[in-house]
Amino acid sequence: MSWSAGYFTEEEYIDGYVVEMSPMLLNLNLTIAGFDVGLRHKVGVEDGIRYLELGFGRGTSINIHAATYDGQFVGTDFNPSHAFMARSNMRGGGGNNVVLYDESFDELLARFADEKPQFDYIVFHGIFTWVNRAIQDTMLRIIRQTLKPGGVVYNSYNCYPGWSPKAPARHLFKLFSEHSSGSMLDKIPNMLNFFEAFLKTESAYMKTTPQNQKLLEELKKFTTTDKTSYIAHEYLNAAWDCFWYSDIVARMENMTKCNYACNAKILEHYEDLNISPEGLTFLKSIKNKIFREQLKDFYVNRQFRTDIYQKGHASLNPLEVSQKILNTEFVMIKPLNEFKNKIGTPRGEAELAKEIYDKVLDILTQKSFAPKVVREIFEATQIPFPQLLNALSILVAQGMCLPCQKISTKVKKQADAYNRNLFEQQMFRSSSVFVASPLTGSGIVIPETMQLLIKGYIENRKTQKELSQYIWDIYKPQGRKHVKDGKVLNEDSENIAEIDKMTQDFLNNRLPIFKQLGIC
């Protein structure tokens, strides 16, 4: 058997960052759920943490976390191309506190048998679905042997019942791939053409599963973006598994001594957003936590879970939870004009209470977007704490704000070095859109042109004219063009106008936020 063991390695996985795997977000979710994760008086992250990521892909998440926390970070991804890219991108920031291997999980387990490390956090995103049962068990043995008591695990995976309509289609895609020639990525357009033709033949199965037409349109859209490699990994990988939440809980408990704590999506703490009043009344009759949580997947037809587990735990009472959150700082990460007064939920679109969000956002934008302690917001607005926490959680889910930490000199130096390397890459080619914020301990989405504006500003170009000319001098010789409303801007005048517009937005709306985030 080849070294890939059936895992798709022909094309590197898409660049991505998973904010839910950041230690700060993990600890916030655990605190809201009533679990103690250290730092007695507020939500935060201890210095000197040990953090392991299994299957890090291009390494964006682990590199950003290594750059924005004080600790030791270890990761492995047995695709050598992934490991090479991740090591290249970590130069500078986090370079002294992160070790990245290109080892299989079996090889890593053998290494750890000798080294005997102990981790505070072990995270893996999606990979549990894309490896076979034996490799899954190896991952669980790594957790059993190396996670500290009180340690945290993040495990996300494809799940039923949401995947039920798509699983048969995925089987057809896999068979098509096995019985056709050409490179894996060359097969994808042909695969979609085959599926489209098959749908038109009106099989009994397809008549009863109209969702397949929606799936086809979704996958067609992916082929026009940088997500083609996602199709290959998700639908053409030889090893693929889908799970019931209750089965994963049993395996985690039996093999790792870890218990389910909560979902890593912050809005999952607010069941009324996701489940009807009748559903909530019905759920109250279910006393077992695991059975109840499994039923919730049916109410929202969940197809992907983001679960947090803990190896032993100490509970917090409601007063302790409220006091820790009241002492925690939050910061805006987007301008006010990007706030939406509605949010999508499994029950449909929910309108947000204007009188509450106007007050909260007003406080968060004061003093040039400086971080605000929740207690300060609570006292200034007089919003009852449960409603205030709900509002802050929705703002986190919207990507408008995040909890934050004090920036140490060490962490600032790490993050600056990471971002400097990233901005330098943007000079010559489009690179990652995720920038390291030492304040939030997470990646912040910043498009390439905006990153270069930050670079130009740091290098003492302060006026709109200077910054716009700086961008144009980079883009023009390379023939790089902007895209607006899905259309490539081919004319110089159009690109210059777009650069001027972005520069004005940078100086007028985003620069104060980037300064607070420790990015600029």
C-alpha positions in Angstrom: 0.0 0.0 0.0 1.2 3.6 -0.7 2.2 5.9 2.1 -1.2 7.8 1.6 -3.2 4.7 2.9 -6.1 5.7 0.6 -6.2 9.3 1.8 -6.4 11.9 -1.1 -3.0 13.6 -1.5 -3.1 14.6 -5.2 -4.1 18.1 -4.4 -3.4 20.2 -1.3 -6.4 21.0 0.9 -7.8 24.5 0.8 -6.4 27.2 3.1 -8.6 27.7 6.1 -8.7 28.9 9.6 -10.9 27.4 12.4 -11.6 30.1 15.0 -13.4 27.5 17.2 -10.1 25.8 17.8 -8.5 28.9 19.3 -7.9 28.3 23.1 -9.8 31.6 23.9 -12.9 30.5 22.1 -12.7 26.9 23.5 -12.5 28.4 27.0 -15.3 30.8 26.4 -17.7 28.1 25.2 -16.7 25.8 28.1 -17.3 28.7 30.6 -20.7 29.5 29.2 -21.5 25.7 29.5 -20.5 25.8 33.2 -17.0 24.2 33.1 -13.9 25.4 34.8 -10.9 25.9 32.5 -8.5 27.9 34.7 -8.0 31.7 35.3 -10.3 32.0 38.3 -11.6 35.6 37.7 -12.2 35.7 33.9 -12.2 33.8 30.7 -8.7 33.6 29.4 -5.8 31.3 28.6 -2.9 30.4 30.9 0.7 31.0 29.9 2.7 28.0 28.9 -0.1 25.9 27.4 0.7 22.7 25.4 -1.4 22.4 22.3 -1.6 19.6 19.7 -3.3 19.7 16.3 -3.8 16.4 14.4 -4.1 16.8 10.6 -3.3 20.5 10.3 -3.7 20.9 6.5 -1.8 23.9 5.3 -1.1 24.8 9.0 -2.9 28.2 9.1 -4.7 27.5 12.4 -1.8 26.0 14.3 0.6 28.7 13.1 -1.7 31.5 14.0 -2.3 30.0 17.5 1.4 29.5 18.0 1.9 33.1 17.1 -0.7 34.5 19.4 -0.3 32.5 22.6 2.5 31.8 25.1 3.0 28.0 24.9 4.3 25.0 23.0 2.5 23.9 19.8 2.8 20.5 18.1 1.1 19.3 15.0 1.3 16.6 12.3 -0.1 16.2 8.8 1.3 13.2 6.9 0.9 15.0 3.5 4.5 16.3 3.0 3.2 19.2 0.9 1.0 20.4 3.7 3.9 20.1 6.2 6.2 22.0 3.8 3.7 24.9 3.3 3.0 25.1 7.1 6.7 25.2 7.9 7.3 27.9 5.3 4.4 30.0 6.7 5.5 29.8 10.3 8.9 31.5 9.7 9.3 34.2 12.3 6.0 34.1 14.3 5.7 31.1 16.5 8.8 29.6 14.9 10.4 28.9 18.3 7.4 27.4 19.9 5.9 25.2 17.2 7.0 21.8 15.9 5.3 20.5 12.8 5.8 16.9 11.6 4.8 15.1 8.4 4.2 11.8 10.3 1.2 9.5 10.3 -0.8 9.3 13.5 0.7 5.8 14.1 4.2 7.3 13.8 3.2 10.2 16.1 1.9 7.8 18.7 5.2 5.9 18.7 7.1 9.1 19.1 4.9 10.1 22.0 5.5 6.8 23.7 9.1 7.8 24.1 8.7 11.6 24.7 5.6 11.3 26.9 4.3 14.9 26.3 1.2 16.1 28.2 -1.2 18.5 26.3 -3.8 21.0 27.6 -5.6 21.1 24.2 -5.8 18.5 21.4 -7.8 19.5 18.3 -8.6 18.1 15.0 -11.0 19.5 12.4 -12.9 17.2 10.0 -10.1 14.7 9.8 -12.0 12.1 11.8 -14.4 11.7 8.8 -11.6 11.3 6.3 -9.6 8.4 7.8 -10.5 4.8 8.4 -11.6 3.2 11.7 -8.1 2.0 12.6 -6.6 5.5 12.2 -9.5 7.0 14.2 -8.6 4.6 17.0 -5.0 5.7 16.9 -6.1 9.3 17.2 -8.1 8.3 20.3 -5.1 6.5 21.8 -3.0 9.7 21.3 -5.6 11.5 23.4 -5.7 8.8 26.0 -1.9 8.9 26.5 -1.1 12.6 26.1 -4.1 14.7 27.4 -3.7 16.2 30.8 -6.5 15.8 33.4 -8.8 18.8 32.8 -7.5 19.0 29.2 -9.7 19.9 26.3 -10.4 18.1 23.0 -12.0 19.6 19.9 -13.4 17.0 17.4 -15.5 18.0 14.4 -16.9 15.5 11.9 -19.7 14.8 9.4 -22.8 13.5 11.1 -26.3 12.1 10.7 -29.1 12.9 10.2 -28.1 15.8 8.0 -25.7 13.8 5.8 -28.4 11.1 5.1 -29.5 12.5 1.7 -26.0 13.2 0.5 -24.2 10.0 1.5 -25.6 7.9 -1.4 -24.6 10.6 -3.9 -21.1 10.6 -2.4 -21.0 6.8 -2.9 -21.8 7.3 -6.6 -19.1 10.0 -6.9 -16.6 7.6 -5.4 -17.5 4.8 -7.8 -17.3 7.2 -10.8 -13.8 8.2 -9.7 -12.7 4.6 -9.3 -14.0 3.6 -12.8 -12.7 6.6 -14.8 -9.2 7.7 -15.8 -7.3 10.9 -15.5 -6.1 12.9 -12.6 -8.4 13.3 -9.6 -9.1 16.9 -10.2 -9.7 16.3 -13.9 -12.4 13.9 -12.9 -14.4 16.4 -11.0 -16.1 18.2 -14.0 -16.9 14.8 -15.6 -18.2 13.5 -12.3 -20.6 16.5 -12.0 -21.7 16.1 -15.6 -22.4 12.4 -15.0 -24.4 13.2 -11.9 -26.4 15.9 -13.7 -27.3 13.5 -16.5 -28.2 10.8 -14.0 -30.6 13.2 -12.1 -32.5 13.8 -15.4 -33.2 10.1 -15.8 -35.8 10.2 -13.0 -34.7 7.2 -10.9 -37.1 6.4 -8.0 -34.3 7.3 -5.5 -33.8 10.7 -6.9 -37.5 11.4 -7.0 -37.6 10.9 -3.3 -34.5 12.9 -2.6 -34.8 16.3 -4.3 -31.9 17.6 -2.2 -29.6 16.1 -4.8 -30.3 18.9 -7.3 -29.3 21.4 -4.6 -26.1 19.4 -3.9 -25.3 19.5 -7.6 -25.6 23.3 -7.8 -23.6 23.7 -4.6 -20.7 21.6 -6.0 -20.8 23.4 -9.4 -20.3 26.7 -7.5 -17.3 25.2 -5.7 -15.6 24.5 -9.0 -15.6 28.2 -9.8 -13.8 29.0 -6.5 -10.7 27.7 -4.7 -12.8 24.9 -3.2 -12.3 22.3 -5.9 -9.8 20.5 -3.7 -12.5 20.4 -1.0 -14.7 18.4 -3.4 -11.9 15.9 -4.0 -11.2 15.5 -0.2 -14.8 15.3 0.8 -16.3 13.2 -2.0 -13.5 11.3 -3.6 -11.4 10.2 -0.6 -11.1 6.4 -0.4 -11.6 6.6 3.4 -14.7 8.4 4.5 -17.0 8.0 7.5 -20.1 9.6 8.9 -21.2 9.3 12.5 -24.0 9.6 15.0 -23.1 11.9 17.8 -24.1 9.4 20.4 -21.7 6.8 19.0 -18.8 9.3 19.0 -19.5 10.1 22.7 -19.4 6.5 23.6 -16.0 6.0 21.8 -14.6 9.1 23.4 -15.6 8.1 26.8 -14.4 4.5 26.5 -11.1 5.1 24.7 -10.0 8.6 26.0 -11.7 9.0 29.4 -13.1 12.3 28.0 -16.7 13.4 28.5 -18.8 15.6 26.1 -18.9 19.2 27.4 -20.6 21.4 24.7 -20.7 22.4 21.1 -18.0 24.7 19.9 -20.5 26.9 17.9 -21.4 29.6 20.4 -25.0 29.9 19.3 -25.6 26.3 20.3 -25.9 27.5 23.9 -29.2 29.2 23.0 -31.6 26.4 22.1 -34.5 28.8 21.5 -32.7 30.2 18.5 -32.5 26.7 16.9 -35.5 24.8 18.1 -39.2 25.6 18.2 -41.1 26.1 21.5 -42.8 22.8 21.0 -39.5 21.1 20.4 -38.1 22.7 23.6 -41.0 21.5 25.6 -40.6 18.0 24.2 -36.8 18.0 25.0 -37.5 18.8 28.6 -38.9 15.3 29.0 -35.6 13.8 28.0 -33.4 13.6 31.1 -30.3 11.9 29.7 -27.9 14.6 28.4 -26.5 12.5 25.5 -29.9 11.3 24.3 -31.2 14.9 24.5 -28.2 16.3 22.5 -28.7 13.6 19.8 -32.3 14.6 19.4 -31.2 18.2 18.9 -29.4 17.1 15.8 -32.7 15.9 14.4 -34.4 19.3 15.2 -31.7 21.2 13.2 -30.9 18.3 10.7 -27.3 18.7 11.6 -24.7 17.4 9.1 -21.5 18.6 10.8 -20.7 18.6 14.5 -18.1 20.7 16.3 -17.7 19.0 19.7 -15.7 20.0 22.8 -14.7 17.2 25.3 -12.9 17.5 28.6 -10.9 14.9 30.5 -12.3 15.3 34.0 -13.9 18.6 34.9 -14.9 21.0 37.7 -18.3 22.7 37.3 -19.1 26.3 37.8 -22.3 27.5 39.3 -24.3 30.2 37.5 -22.9 33.0 39.7 -19.3 31.9 39.0 -20.1 31.8 35.2 -21.6 35.3 35.2 -18.7 36.8 37.2 -16.0 35.3 35.0 -17.7 36.6 31.9 -18.4 40.0 33.4 -14.6 40.3 34.0 -13.7 39.3 30.4 -12.9 41.8 27.7 -14.4 41.8 24.2 -13.3 43.8 21.2 -14.8 44.7 17.8 -13.1 43.1 14.8 -15.2 44.7 12.1 -16.5 48.2 11.4 -20.0 49.0 12.7 -21.4 49.2 9.2 -20.9 45.5 8.7 -23.3 44.6 11.5 -26.5 42.8 10.4 -29.6 43.2 12.4 -30.7 39.7 11.5 -29.1 36.3 11.9 -29.8 33.0 10.2 -30.8 30.0 12.4 -32.1 26.5 11.6 -35.6 27.9 12.3 -35.1 30.7 9.8 -33.9 34.3 9.9 -34.3 36.0 13.3 -34.5 39.8 13.7 -32.3 41.2 16.5 -33.6 43.6 19.1 -32.4 47.0 17.9 -32.5 48.7 21.3 -30.1 46.1 22.8 -27.6 45.9 19.9 -27.5 49.7 19.5 -26.4 50.0 23.1 -23.9 47.2 23.1 -22.3 48.3 19.8 -22.1 51.9 21.0 -20.0 50.9 24.0 -17.8 48.6 21.9 -17.0 51.3 19.4 -16.1 54.0 22.0 -12.5 55.1 22.6 -11.4 54.0 19.1 -12.7 50.5 19.5 -10.6 49.8 22.6 -11.5 46.4 24.4 -14.3 46.7 26.8 -14.8 44.6 30.0 -18.3 43.0 29.9 -19.0 44.5 33.3 -18.5 48.0 31.8 -21.0 47.2 29.1 -23.4 45.7 31.7 -23.3 48.8 33.9 -23.5 51.3 31.1 -26.5 49.6 29.3 -28.4 48.0 32.3 -29.2 45.1 30.0 -29.9 42.0 32.1 -26.9 39.7 32.1 -28.5 36.7 30.2 -29.6 39.1 27.4 -26.2 40.8 27.3 -24.4 37.4 27.1 -26.8 36.4 24.3 -26.1 39.6 22.4 -22.3 39.2 22.7 -22.6 35.6 21.6 -24.5 36.6 18.5 -22.0 39.3 17.7 -19.2 36.6 18.0 -21.2 34.3 15.7 -21.6 37.2 13.2 -17.8 37.8 13.3 -18.3 41.3 14.7 -16.4 40.8 18.0 -14.3 38.3 20.0 -13.1 37.9 23.6 -9.6 39.1 24.1 -6.5 38.8 26.2 -3.7 41.1 27.4 -0.9 41.3 24.8 2.5 40.3 26.3 5.7 41.5 24.7 6.6 37.9 23.7 3.2 37.3 22.0 3.3 40.6 20.2 6.7 39.9 18.8 5.6 36.4 17.6 2.4 37.8 15.9 4.3 40.7 14.3 6.8 38.2 12.8 4.1 35.9 11.5 2.2 38.8 9.9 5.3 40.3 8.5 6.0 37.0 6.7 2.4 36.9 5.5 2.4 40.5 4.2 5.7 39.8 2.4 4.1 36.9 0.5 1.2 39.1 -0.5 3.7 41.3 -2.4 4.2 38.6 -5.0 1.1 36.4 -5.0 -2.2 36.0 -3.3 -1.7 34.3 0.0 -3.7 33.5 3.1 -6.5 36.0 4.1 -6.0 35.1 7.8 -3.9 37.5 9.9 -2.8 36.8 13.4 -4.3 39.0 16.2 -2.3 38.8 19.5 -5.2 40.5 21.2 -7.9 37.9 20.3 -5.5 35.0 20.1 -7.1 34.1 16.7 -7.0 34.7 13.0 -8.8 37.8 11.5 -10.0 37.7 7.9 -8.3 40.5 6.0 -8.2 40.5 2.2 -4.8 40.7 0.4 -5.1 44.4 -0.7 -6.0 45.4 2.9 -3.0 43.4 4.2 -0.7 45.3 1.8 -2.3 48.6 3.0 -1.3 47.6 6.5 2.2 46.8 5.3 2.4 50.2 3.6 1.1 52.0 6.7 3.6 50.2 8.9 6.4 51.4 6.5 5.3 55.0 7.1 3.0 55.6 4.1 0.2 57.5 5.9 -1.9 59.3 3.3 -4.4 58.0 0.9 -2.3 59.0 -2.1 0.8 57.3 -0.8 -1.0 54.1 0.1 -3.0 53.9 -3.2 0.2 54.4 -5.2 2.0 51.8 -3.1 -0.7 49.2 -4.0 -0.8 50.1 -7.7 3.0 49.9 -8.0 2.7 46.3 -6.7 -0.3 45.2 -8.7 0.3 46.9 -12.1 3.7 45.1 -13.0 2.2 41.7 -12.0 -1.0 42.2 -13.9 -3.0 41.6 -10.7 -6.6 42.7 -10.9 -9.4 43.2 -8.5 -12.7 41.4 -8.6 -15.9 43.4 -7.9 -19.4 41.9 -7.7 -18.0 38.7 -9.2 -16.5 40.6 -12.2 -12.8 41.0 -13.0 -11.8 44.6 -13.4 -9.7 44.7 -16.5 -9.2 48.4 -17.1 -6.5 50.3 -15.2 -8.9 53.1 -14.3 -11.3 50.6 -12.7 -8.6 49.0 -10.6 -7.2 52.4 -9.5 -10.7 53.5 -8.5 -11.2 50.3 -6.5 -7.8 50.7 -4.8 -8.7 54.3 -3.9 -12.0 53.1 -2.5 -10.3 50.4 -0.4 -7.7 52.8 0.9 -10.3 55.3 2.1 -12.1 52.4 3.8 -8.8 51.3 5.4 -8.0 54.8 6.7 -11.5 55.8 7.8 -13.0 52.6 9.1 -10.5 49.8 9.7 -7.2 51.3 10.8 -8.4 52.0 14.4 -9.6 48.4 14.7 -6.4 46.9 13.3 -4.5 49.0 15.8 -6.5 47.7 18.7 -6.1 44.1 17.4 -2.4 44.4 17.6 -2.1 44.0 13.8 -1.1 47.5 12.8 
